[in-house]
Amino acid sequence: MKIILKGEVTGLGAAGDVVEVKDGYARNYLIPGGLAIRWTRGGEKDVEQIRRGRKLREIASVEQANAVKSELEGVQVRLSTRAGASGRLFGAVTPADIATAIKAAGGPDVDKRRIELSAPIKSLGAHQVSVRLHPEVDAKVGVEVVAG
């Protein structure tokens, strides 16, 4: 099945890409999750609009991505949230929370869609978060979650 990606899907493509995937993967995961739409001839207009939006947010070169990476890895991110007595959080830390905390710590403005969590952050302490700046450049950011 041919689909148009609305957002970046790791291992598949970026927003605006037209890709061929298995029917079940598209029908059961990508389309219901809002990550893709079915490809149609009329959908080509949507592709151009998605690509223009991506170009505005995108880091253009590897050198620029490496510069942002060095700036990101130099930032100490501290996130204050509500937690129980055992250190378990009420809820979880989201990529939007992390993006806001990076900006508040004096780091660069990072799109929340670029932040990848290997597992949900549901406890206090230090955690490692990956930020995909460019298809070839990933930055590792240390996030300290404290009770607040």
N, C-alpha and C positions, 0 to 999 in steps of 0.2 A: 504494500500500500504506500502510495506517495503522500507525504505530509509536509507541512510547513511548520518549522519550529518557531514558537513564540518566545522562548527563553533558551538559555544555554542548558544543554543536557550533556553531562560529562560522558565522553566516549562516543557521542553521536554527532554533535554539531552545535552551532551558535544560533542565536535568534536570526530569523530570516532565511536560514538554509532550507533548501528543499531536499529531503532525504527519502530513501526507500527503506521501510522497515517491515517486519512481519505484521500481519493483520491483527493478531491478538495483542501484541505489544502496543500498537497504536490505539485500538479500541478499548483496551482494559486499563492502560496506564497513562499514556501520553495525552490523549484527547480529554478524558475525564479530569485529569490533573491540571488542565489548562496550560500544558507545556507545548501543545501543538494543535493545529487545525488541519482538516483534510485539504489536500491540494485540489484546486479547481482552476480553470482558466481565468475566472474572475479573481481568484486568490492571488494572482500575480501582482495586482495593485497593492494588496496587503503586504506582500514580500518587500516591495520597494519602500513602503512606509516603515516597516520593521527595520530594514537595513539602514534607513536614514537615522532612526532613533538610536540604533546600535552604534553607528559611526560617531554620534555626538558623545556617547558615554565611553567609547572604547579608547584604550591606550594604544596609540598607533604603532610604536616601534619597540623592539626588544630593549634598546638603550633606555628609553623612557620608562619601561616596565622595571628595569633593574634599578633605576634611580628611585622609583616609588617603593620598590622592595627594600632597599637599604634604609629608606626613611621609615617604613613600616616596622622593620625589625629593630629599630632603635627606640621605638615607643613602648613605654610601660603602660599597659592597659589594665585599669582597675575598675571592676564593675560591682556596684553595690546593689544587693537585692534582698528580698525577704527570705528567711530560712528558718527551719525548725531547730529545736535544741540539738538534734542529732547531726545537723549539718546538711540536711536534705532541703532543697529549695521548694518553695511553693510555686509550682509551675516549672518552666525551663527557660534558659537563656536563649534568645533567638538571634539569628544573624542581624536583624535590625538593631537589637540592643548592642551588639558588638560593634556595629558600624558607628552608632552614636557615641559609644565609649571611646573608640579610636579617635573620632573627631574632637571629643572633649579633652582627650589627653594630648592634643596638639599634633596629631598625626594627619595624614592626607585624607581627603574625602574619598571614602570607599563605598562603592555600590554594594548594597546588602546581598544582591544576587551573586556576587563574586565570592562571598564567604561560604566556605564549605566546612560543615561539621561532620566529623567521622561518626560521632554518636551524640545524642542530645546531652546538653550540659545541665545536670540536675543536682549537682552537689557543690559545696564550697571548695575552694582551693585553686591550684594552678592548673590550667588547661592549655593545650596547644590547638590553634585554629589555623587552617590553611586558607589563604586568599589567592584565588586564581586571577592574576593581573593580566596575563597574556597566555596564549596557548602554550608557550614555551617557558613561562616564568610563574612560579608559585612562591609565595612568601609565607613563612611560618611566623605567627604572631602569638605571643604568650599572653593569656588572659587570666587575671587573678580575680576570682569571684569571692567577694566578702559579704558578710551579713550586714545589713544596713537597716 
